Amino acid sequence: MRALRGLYLIVGVLIGVLQPFIPVILAVRGFSAPAIGLVMAGTALGYVVALPTWGHLGDVVLGRRRALQIAALGSGAGALLFGAPLSPVIVAAAVVAYYVVQSGAAMLTDAIAVNALAATPDRYGRYRLLESGSFAVATLAAGVLYDAVGYGAAYLLAIAAGILVAIVVIGAPDAPRARLADYRAARDTVATPPAVPTLGARRWGEALGSIGVALAVAPRLPGVLAAVVLVHLGVLASFTFLPLRLVELGGAPSVIALSATVSALFEIPAMLVAARLVRRIGLRGLFVVGCGFYAVAFIAWVFLNDPLLIVASRALTGLAYGSLTVTIVLTVGALLPDRLQASGQALYGMSALGVASVIGNLGGGIVFGAFGHGPVFAAGVVSALAAALVAWRFVPARGQVRVGPRRA
């Protein structure tokens, strides 16, 4: 388990030294708000393709450790390309390439962790908070560094972190690769209980590989993913444009870094108490609580004009993100067999960072450019409340709902 802890610590650094600063780096390099929204929507389209591919590679083809090594090393190469003095079109393409390759890192780490902690899933939050903590420290330190030397150092730090992830994952535990025929047979022989709500999961085709099998054997999963999309419509649109709002108000790179750091730090207490809260109010209850925290933060951003007050309000988004991350990862872990965990976590990431991000960033870029920050953040309130309603219908009350055998 030491390797798993180290893996979460370094993945947090990998994400923290570059990703929070990408919208501002694009603005510094001459991109307008609509153009930044378009680039980020392009990265989201990349997620839609990349995350299911990473899930299939991890579960069926390569194993989760080898797939994670490729994702980590590839993210470093993508960061180097992003930092090169190239034309705006190539820079935009480099950002998309970076996100596409880096997208597998956190998802595959979660898949490895859920399998390793299958006997004690309550411990997941205590491991996941290591990523939040290292992300917070790395982002804050990077922001101070970039104040002094500029953003050029970000690309080198991302390369170094990718190499470390590829090394540390060698010692992490992993489950065997999946044989999809076993799960297709289980899907065909196990009837869906009448009490389990579905969104037509069994209609998904064989051509989707492990992703299609995961959707078919877990009839609640499409509804859960719909709730994930709704809450992240506001989350991702706001997080893309909140740094731009801070820049409008005079925020330096260190202020942007502090904003991300405060949010990440408050993820930690949320993850520490998440298991206890799940036992008390259930998975769906904690999902709704997370949506509520987001809604309150979005309302505050509509009206606040002080960068430091906005930074302080990021405590709410940290509590929300920590609650939702644990809830969704544990929900996927409960709904799917261990050998389909990378595919399940990929569906979560594809919904949150892919589908929601395409809609949120495209729409948010247009609205932010034409009307400013207020309507963007107000739309986040609506989507968070809608997500709470859908989650109450589809997220299981506890973590015990499974279809078919957990192990093959």
C-alpha positions as CSV (number, residue, x, y, z in Angstrom):
1,M,0.0,0.0,0.0
2,R,3.0,2.3,0.3
3,A,3.2,2.4,-3.5
4,L,-0.5,3.4,-3.7
5,R,0.1,6.2,-1.3
6,G,3.1,7.4,-3.3
7,L,1.1,7.1,-6.5
8,Y,-1.6,9.4,-5.2
9,L,0.9,11.9,-3.9
10,I,2.7,12.2,-7.3
11,V,-0.4,12.2,-9.4
12,G,-1.6,15.3,-7.4
13,V,1.7,17.0,-8.3
14,L,1.4,15.9,-12.0
15,I,-2.0,17.7,-12.2
16,G,-1.3,20.6,-9.9
17,V,1.8,22.1,-11.5
18,L,0.1,22.8,-14.9
19,Q,-3.6,22.1,-15.2
20,P,-5.0,24.9,-13.0
21,F,-3.0,27.5,-15.0
22,I,-3.9,26.4,-18.5
23,P,-6.8,28.9,-19.1
24,V,-4.6,31.8,-17.9
25,I,-1.6,30.6,-19.9
26,L,-3.8,30.6,-23.0
27,A,-5.0,34.1,-22.1
28,V,-1.4,35.3,-21.7
29,R,-0.7,33.8,-25.2
30,G,-3.4,35.9,-26.7
31,F,-6.5,33.7,-26.6
32,S,-9.9,35.4,-26.0
33,A,-12.5,34.0,-23.6
34,P,-14.6,32.3,-26.4
35,A,-11.4,30.9,-27.9
36,I,-10.3,29.5,-24.5
37,G,-13.8,28.0,-24.1
38,L,-13.4,26.4,-27.6
39,V,-10.0,24.9,-26.7
40,M,-11.3,23.5,-23.4
41,A,-14.3,22.1,-25.2
42,G,-11.9,20.4,-27.6
43,T,-10.1,18.9,-24.7
44,A,-13.5,17.6,-23.5
45,L,-14.2,16.0,-26.9
46,G,-10.8,14.3,-26.5
47,Y,-11.9,13.0,-23.1
48,V,-15.0,11.4,-24.6
49,V,-12.8,9.3,-26.8
50,A,-9.7,8.9,-24.6
51,L,-11.2,7.9,-21.3
52,P,-13.2,4.9,-22.6
53,T,-10.0,3.9,-24.5
54,W,-7.9,4.1,-21.4
55,G,-10.5,2.1,-19.5
56,H,-10.5,-0.7,-22.2
57,L,-6.7,-0.7,-22.4
58,G,-6.4,-0.9,-18.6
59,D,-9.1,-3.5,-18.0
60,V,-8.6,-5.8,-21.0
61,V,-5.5,-5.1,-23.1
62,L,-2.5,-3.8,-21.0
63,G,-3.5,-3.9,-17.4
64,R,-4.0,-0.8,-15.3
65,R,-0.3,-0.3,-14.3
66,R,1.1,-0.4,-17.8
67,A,-1.7,1.9,-19.1
68,L,-1.0,4.4,-16.3
69,Q,2.7,4.4,-17.2
70,I,1.9,5.3,-20.8
71,A,-0.6,8.0,-19.7
72,A,1.9,9.6,-17.3
73,L,4.8,9.7,-19.7
74,G,2.6,10.9,-22.5
75,S,1.3,13.7,-20.4
76,G,4.9,15.0,-20.0
77,A,5.5,14.9,-23.7
78,G,2.2,16.8,-24.2
79,A,3.2,19.5,-21.7
80,L,6.5,20.0,-23.5
81,L,4.7,20.5,-26.8
82,F,2.2,22.9,-25.2
83,G,5.1,25.0,-23.9
84,A,6.9,25.3,-27.3
85,P,6.8,28.7,-29.1
86,L,4.3,27.6,-31.8
87,S,1.4,29.1,-33.6
88,P,-2.0,29.5,-31.8
89,V,-3.5,26.6,-33.7
90,I,-0.7,24.2,-32.8
91,V,-0.8,25.4,-29.2
92,A,-4.5,24.7,-29.0
93,A,-3.9,21.2,-30.5
94,A,-1.1,20.7,-28.0
95,V,-3.5,21.5,-25.1
96,V,-6.0,18.9,-26.4
97,A,-3.2,16.3,-26.8
98,Y,-2.0,17.0,-23.2
99,Y,-5.4,16.5,-21.7
100,V,-6.1,13.4,-23.9
101,V,-3.0,11.6,-22.7
102,Q,-3.0,12.9,-19.1
103,S,-6.7,12.1,-18.7
104,G,-5.9,8.4,-17.9
105,A,-3.7,9.2,-14.9
106,A,-6.1,10.0,-12.1
107,M,-8.8,7.6,-13.5
108,L,-6.4,4.6,-13.6
109,T,-5.1,5.4,-10.2
110,D,-8.6,5.3,-8.8
111,A,-9.2,2.0,-10.6
112,I,-6.1,0.5,-9.0
113,A,-7.1,1.9,-5.6
114,V,-10.7,0.6,-5.7
115,N,-9.5,-2.9,-6.5
116,A,-6.7,-2.8,-3.8
117,L,-9.2,-1.6,-1.2
118,A,-12.1,-3.9,-2.2
119,A,-12.2,-5.5,1.2
120,T,-12.2,-2.1,3.0
121,P,-13.7,0.5,0.7
122,D,-14.2,2.9,3.6
123,R,-10.4,3.5,3.4
124,Y,-10.6,4.9,-0.1
125,G,-11.1,8.5,1.0
126,R,-8.0,8.4,3.2
127,Y,-5.9,7.4,0.2
128,R,-7.6,9.8,-2.2
129,L,-7.0,12.8,0.1
130,L,-3.3,12.4,-0.5
131,E,-3.8,13.5,-4.1
132,S,-5.8,16.5,-3.0
133,G,-3.1,17.5,-0.5
134,S,-0.2,17.1,-2.9
135,F,-2.2,19.0,-5.5
136,A,-2.8,21.9,-3.1
137,V,0.9,22.1,-2.1
138,A,2.2,21.7,-5.6
139,T,-0.2,24.3,-7.1
140,L,0.5,26.9,-4.4
141,A,4.3,26.4,-4.7
142,A,4.0,26.5,-8.5
143,G,2.0,29.7,-8.4
144,V,4.7,31.4,-6.3
145,L,7.4,30.1,-8.6
146,Y,5.6,31.3,-11.7
147,D,5.2,34.8,-10.2
148,A,9.0,34.9,-10.1
149,V,10.1,33.1,-13.3
150,G,6.9,32.9,-15.5
151,Y,5.0,29.9,-16.7
152,G,7.9,28.3,-18.6
153,A,8.8,26.2,-15.5
154,A,5.4,24.5,-15.6
155,Y,6.2,22.3,-18.5
156,L,9.4,20.9,-17.0
157,L,7.7,20.2,-13.7
158,A,4.9,18.3,-15.5
159,I,7.5,16.2,-17.4
160,A,9.4,15.3,-14.1
161,A,6.1,14.4,-12.3
162,G,5.1,12.1,-15.3
163,I,8.3,10.2,-15.1
164,L,7.9,9.7,-11.3
165,V,4.4,8.4,-11.7
166,A,5.6,5.8,-14.3
167,I,8.3,4.6,-11.8
168,V,6.1,4.5,-8.6
169,V,3.2,2.6,-10.2
170,I,5.5,-0.4,-10.7
171,G,5.0,-1.3,-7.1
172,A,1.3,-0.8,-6.9
173,P,-1.1,-3.8,-6.7
174,D,-3.4,-4.6,-9.6
175,A,-6.2,-7.0,-10.5
176,P,-5.9,-9.4,-13.4
177,R,-7.2,-8.3,-16.8
178,A,-10.8,-9.0,-17.7
179,R,-12.3,-11.5,-20.0
180,L,-15.4,-9.8,-21.4
181,A,-17.1,-13.0,-22.4
182,D,-17.5,-13.9,-18.7
183,Y,-19.4,-10.6,-18.0
184,R,-21.5,-10.8,-21.1
185,A,-22.7,-14.2,-20.0
186,A,-23.5,-12.9,-16.5
187,R,-25.4,-10.0,-18.0
188,D,-27.5,-12.3,-20.1
189,T,-28.4,-14.6,-17.2
190,V,-29.1,-12.1,-14.4
191,A,-32.4,-10.3,-14.6
192,T,-32.6,-6.7,-13.5
193,P,-34.6,-6.4,-10.2
194,P,-37.8,-4.5,-10.7
195,A,-36.8,-2.0,-7.9
196,V,-33.6,-0.9,-9.7
197,P,-34.2,2.2,-11.9
198,T,-32.5,2.1,-15.3
199,L,-31.9,4.2,-18.3
200,G,-32.0,1.4,-20.8
201,A,-28.5,0.1,-19.9
202,R,-29.0,-3.3,-21.7
203,R,-29.4,-1.7,-25.1
204,W,-25.7,-0.8,-25.3
205,G,-24.0,-2.7,-28.1
206,E,-21.1,-5.1,-28.1
207,A,-19.0,-2.8,-30.2
208,L,-18.2,-0.6,-27.1
209,G,-16.0,-3.3,-25.6
210,S,-15.5,-3.2,-21.9
211,I,-17.4,0.1,-21.7
212,G,-20.5,-1.4,-23.2
213,V,-20.3,-4.4,-20.9
214,A,-20.0,-2.2,-17.9
215,L,-23.1,-0.2,-18.9
216,A,-25.0,-3.4,-19.5
217,V,-24.2,-5.2,-16.2
218,A,-24.9,-2.2,-14.0
219,P,-28.5,-0.9,-14.8
220,R,-28.2,2.1,-12.5
221,L,-25.0,3.3,-14.0
222,P,-26.4,5.4,-16.9
223,G,-28.6,7.3,-14.5
224,V,-25.7,7.9,-12.1
225,L,-23.6,9.2,-15.1
226,A,-26.5,11.6,-16.0
227,A,-26.3,13.1,-12.6
228,V,-22.5,13.4,-12.9
229,V,-22.9,15.3,-16.2
230,L,-25.4,17.7,-14.8
231,V,-23.4,18.7,-11.7
232,H,-20.2,19.1,-13.8
233,L,-21.9,21.3,-16.4
234,G,-21.6,24.1,-13.8
235,V,-18.4,22.9,-12.2
236,L,-16.3,22.8,-15.3
237,A,-17.7,25.9,-16.9
238,S,-17.1,27.8,-13.7
239,F,-13.6,26.4,-13.1
240,T,-12.5,27.3,-16.6
241,F,-13.7,30.9,-16.3
242,L,-13.2,31.6,-12.6
243,P,-9.4,32.1,-13.2
244,L,-10.3,34.6,-16.0
245,R,-12.7,36.3,-13.5
246,L,-9.8,36.6,-11.0
247,V,-7.6,38.0,-13.7
248,E,-10.3,40.6,-14.5
249,L,-10.2,41.6,-10.8
250,G,-6.4,42.0,-10.8
251,G,-5.4,38.5,-9.6
252,A,-1.7,37.4,-10.1
253,P,-0.7,33.8,-10.8
254,S,-0.2,33.3,-7.0
255,V,-3.9,34.3,-6.4
256,I,-5.1,31.8,-9.0
257,A,-2.9,29.2,-7.4
258,L,-4.2,30.1,-4.0
259,S,-7.8,29.7,-5.3
260,A,-7.1,26.1,-6.4
261,T,-5.1,25.4,-3.3
262,V,-7.9,26.4,-0.9
263,S,-10.3,24.2,-2.8
264,A,-7.9,21.2,-2.7
265,L,-7.2,21.7,1.0
266,F,-10.9,21.6,1.9
267,E,-11.3,18.4,-0.1
268,I,-9.2,16.7,2.6
269,P,-11.7,17.0,5.5
270,A,-14.6,16.0,3.2
271,M,-12.8,12.9,2.2
272,L,-11.8,12.1,5.8
273,V,-15.4,12.1,7.0
274,A,-17.0,10.8,3.7
275,A,-17.1,7.2,4.8
276,R,-18.8,8.1,8.1
277,L,-21.3,10.3,6.3
278,V,-22.1,7.5,3.8
279,R,-22.9,5.2,6.7
280,R,-25.2,7.9,8.2
281,I,-26.9,9.5,5.1
282,G,-26.0,7.1,2.3
283,L,-24.3,7.5,-1.1
284,R,-27.2,9.5,-2.6
285,G,-27.4,11.7,0.5
286,L,-23.7,12.7,0.3
287,F,-24.1,13.3,-3.5
288,V,-26.9,15.7,-2.8
289,V,-24.9,17.5,-0.1
290,G,-22.0,17.9,-2.6
291,C,-24.4,19.5,-5.1
292,G,-25.6,21.9,-2.5
293,F,-22.1,23.1,-1.6
294,Y,-21.5,23.8,-5.3
295,A,-24.8,25.7,-5.7
296,V,-23.9,28.0,-2.8
297,A,-20.4,28.7,-4.2
298,F,-21.8,29.5,-7.6
299,I,-24.3,31.9,-6.1
300,A,-21.5,33.7,-4.3
301,W,-19.4,34.0,-7.4
302,V,-22.2,35.8,-9.2
303,F,-22.0,38.7,-6.7
304,L,-18.5,38.8,-5.3
305,N,-16.0,41.3,-6.7
306,D,-13.1,40.8,-4.2
307,P,-10.5,38.2,-5.3
308,L,-9.7,37.2,-1.7
309,L,-13.4,36.6,-0.9
310,I,-13.7,34.5,-4.0
311,V,-10.6,32.6,-2.9
312,A,-12.2,32.0,0.5
313,S,-15.4,30.7,-1.1
314,R,-13.4,28.0,-2.7
315,A,-13.6,26.2,0.6
316,L,-17.2,25.3,-0.4
317,T,-16.1,23.8,-3.7
318,G,-13.4,21.8,-1.9
319,L,-16.0,20.3,0.4
320,A,-18.3,19.7,-2.6
321,Y,-15.6,18.1,-4.8
322,G,-14.3,15.8,-2.0
323,S,-17.8,14.6,-1.2
324,L,-18.7,13.9,-4.8
325,T,-15.4,12.3,-5.7
326,V,-15.7,9.7,-2.9
327,T,-19.4,9.2,-3.5
328,I,-19.0,8.6,-7.2
329,V,-15.9,6.4,-7.1
330,L,-17.5,4.2,-4.3
331,T,-20.8,4.1,-6.3
332,V,-18.9,2.8,-9.4
333,G,-17.0,0.4,-7.2
334,A,-20.2,-1.0,-5.8
335,L,-22.0,-1.3,-9.1
336,L,-19.2,-3.0,-11.1
337,P,-16.9,-6.1,-10.8
338,D,-13.3,-5.5,-9.9
339,R,-12.0,-6.3,-13.4
340,L,-14.2,-3.6,-15.0
341,Q,-13.2,-0.8,-12.6
342,A,-11.0,1.0,-15.0
343,S,-13.9,1.1,-17.5
344,G,-16.3,2.3,-14.8
345,Q,-14.0,5.0,-13.6
346,A,-13.5,5.9,-17.3
347,L,-17.2,6.4,-17.8
348,Y,-17.2,8.7,-14.7
349,G,-14.4,10.7,-16.1
350,M,-15.9,10.8,-19.6
351,S,-19.1,12.1,-18.2
352,A,-17.6,14.7,-15.9
353,L,-14.6,15.9,-18.0
354,G,-15.9,15.0,-21.4
355,V,-19.6,15.4,-22.1
356,A,-20.2,18.0,-19.4
357,S,-17.1,19.9,-20.3
358,V,-18.0,20.1,-24.0
359,I,-21.3,21.7,-23.3
360,G,-20.2,23.8,-20.3
361,N,-17.0,25.2,-21.9
362,L,-18.6,25.9,-25.3
363,G,-21.6,27.5,-23.8
364,G,-19.7,29.2,-21.0
365,G,-17.2,30.7,-23.4
366,I,-19.9,32.3,-25.5
367,V,-21.9,33.5,-22.5
368,F,-18.8,34.8,-20.7
369,G,-17.5,36.7,-23.7
370,A,-20.9,38.3,-24.4
371,F,-22.4,38.8,-20.9
372,G,-19.6,38.3,-18.4
373,H,-19.3,36.0,-15.4
374,G,-22.8,36.3,-13.8
375,P,-24.9,34.2,-16.2
376,V,-22.1,31.5,-16.3
377,F,-22.1,31.0,-12.6
378,A,-25.9,31.3,-12.3
379,A,-26.3,28.5,-14.8
380,G,-24.0,26.4,-12.5
381,V,-26.6,26.8,-9.7
382,V,-29.3,25.4,-11.9
383,S,-27.3,22.4,-13.1
384,A,-26.2,21.5,-9.6
385,L,-29.8,21.5,-8.3
386,A,-30.9,19.4,-11.3
387,A,-28.1,16.9,-10.6
388,A,-29.2,16.5,-7.0
389,L,-32.7,15.5,-8.2
390,V,-31.4,12.9,-10.7
391,A,-28.9,11.5,-8.2
392,W,-31.7,10.9,-5.7
393,R,-33.4,8.7,-8.3
394,F,-30.4,6.7,-9.5
395,V,-27.5,6.7,-7.0
396,P,-28.0,3.8,-4.6
397,A,-28.7,4.6,-1.0
398,R,-25.9,2.4,0.2
399,G,-22.9,0.7,-1.5
400,Q,-24.4,-2.8,-1.9
401,V,-26.1,-2.9,-5.3
402,R,-24.4,-5.3,-7.8
403,V,-25.5,-7.2,-10.8
404,G,-23.6,-10.4,-11.6
405,P,-20.5,-11.8,-9.9
406,R,-18.0,-9.3,-8.6
407,R,-15.0,-11.5,-9.5
408,A,-14.5,-13.6,-12.6
